[in-house]
Amino acid sequence: MDGQWTPRDHEELIAGWRLWLALSSSAWPSADWDGSPGEAVHGLRELMATCDEILSDYLAAGGSESAKVVGLLRSMYPAASWTCELWQGDTAPLDSERTALLHSDLAGFADHAKGVQTLLAEGGGWASLTL
């Protein structure tokens, strides 16, 4: 993810911190996961609900629609939504081809999330922190 983020005020800093923490959580299955594809994207759906909450709280606190953190929050939706839509109701067993596709889809989201997380950490001053 290109660019940089510098919080304009305390509310934007809090929203950025909350998003950074949310992205630090395990939104996708671990390497030893062996459930259905629908279960695999459950964490992404929970993360999107958290993004909704962060955005709502930020705007309710008087945050600006034009703030960079709003764009970062909203960037999470297209990054996750097609993966969730594609896999959420899928309960069929995974063969090697479908496993590779699922992992590829999740990796695409993970790449985006890592870019957003890096931007937030650098701009928020907590780049040295690791979870």
N, C-alpha and C positions, 0 to 999 in steps of 0.2 A: 504494500500500500504506500503510495507516494504522498508527499506533503508533510505537514507538521501540524500539531495541535498545541495551542496555548490557551488555557482556560481564561475567559474574560473576567470571571468573578467566582465567588465562593460556590454558588449554585452549580455552575458549570463544572467546577473542580469536583464537587461531590458526585455529580452525574457521571463524570469520567471515571472517577474512582470506583463507583458501583459497577459500571460496565466492565472495567478492567477486572474486578473481582469475579464478576459473572463469567467472563471469558476464561478466567483461570480455573474455573470449576470443570468437572468432567462432563462436557456436553455430549460426548460420543462414547461408545462402548470401549472397554479396555481390550487389550490384545487377546485375553482369554475368553471373551464373550462368545456364546454359542446359541443365542436366541434367534428370534425372527427379525427380518428387516424392520418391521413395524416397531419392535422393541428397540432396535438400534437407533431410530430417529426420535425416540421419546425424549431424550435429553435435549435435542435441538428444539423441540416444541416447547419444552420448559424454559429454555434459554430465550426463546422469542417472547414468551409471556413475561419474563423478567425484563427484557428490553422494553416491552410495552409499559411496564410499571415504572421503570426508570424514566422513560420519556414523559409519561403522564405526571410523575412527581416533579420533574424538572420544570415542565411548563406551568404546572400549578404553583410552583414557587416563584413564578415571574420570569422564568428563563425565556430567551428569545428563540423564535422559530428559525432564525438565521444562524444560530450558534453552530460552530463546527461539531460539537458533541451530538447535536440533533442529527446532522448528516451521518455521523459515525453510527449512531443507533439505528437510523433508518437503513444504512447500508447492510445491516445484518439480515434484513428481511429477504431481499432477493438472493443473498448468498445461501440462506437456509431453506427458503420456501419451496423451491423446486425439488430439493432433495426430500423434504418432508412429504410433499404431495406425491412424489413418485413411490416412496417406500412405506408411508404410514400405515396403510391397510394391508400390507403384504405379510402374510403369515406362512407362505410356502417355504419349504426347506430350501436352504441355499446350496447350490452346487458350486463348483470352483469358479465358473464364469460369472454367476450372479454375485458371488462373494467379492470377486475382483471389481465388479461394477459398483457395488455398495461401498466398498472401501475407497474407490476412486471418487465417488460422490462426496463421501464424508471428508476425504482429504482436501477436496476443493474448498469446502467450507472451512476446514481447519486452517488452510493457508490464508484465507481472508481474515479469519478471526485472529490469527497470529499477527497479521499486519496491523489490524486495528489495535490490538493489545500493545504492540510495540510503540505505535504512535501515541497512545495514551500514556504509557509509562515514561516516554521521553518528555512529553509536554507537561506531564503532571509532576515530574521530579521524583518518580519512584522507580526508575529504570534499574536500579541496583537490587530491588526486591524480587525475590522468586518465591513461588508457592510450590 
